Amino acid sequence: MKTLSPAERKLLKARAHALKPVVTVGGDGLSATVLKEIDTSLRAHDLIKIRVSGEERSAREALLGEICSRADASPVQHIGKILVVYRENTEEAAPVPKKRPARKQARRPKRSFQND
């Protein structure tokens, strides 16, 4: 689990503001399937929101710590029942093929109907 600097945490909070929760931890708690879904989401997005239903604040904080330690992620934010978690993506992204610039069309001269 990597510790984030305050500046990094601030930038991640700003990025996470527009996100919607992608994983929900229900009444069964943190099961193997929920952990697998969190891991899959972190691999795809590297910054996710997790919704926790029906827990007390202290239980949510403990759950956040457990999620971060099991998923090798860093806690970013905990507001109400929403947890924001970040894990740096270690896989290199596939290179994006370069697009050729579009050819400019030849400019046609304006037709003048005054001299006909």
Buried (B, 14 or more C-beta within 10 A) or exposed (E): EEEBEEEBBEEBBEBBEEEEBBBEBEEEEBEEEBBEBBBEBBEEBBBBBBBBEEBEEEEBBEBBEEBBEEBEBBBBBBEEBBBBBBBEEEEEEEEEEEEEEEEEEEEEEEEEEEEE
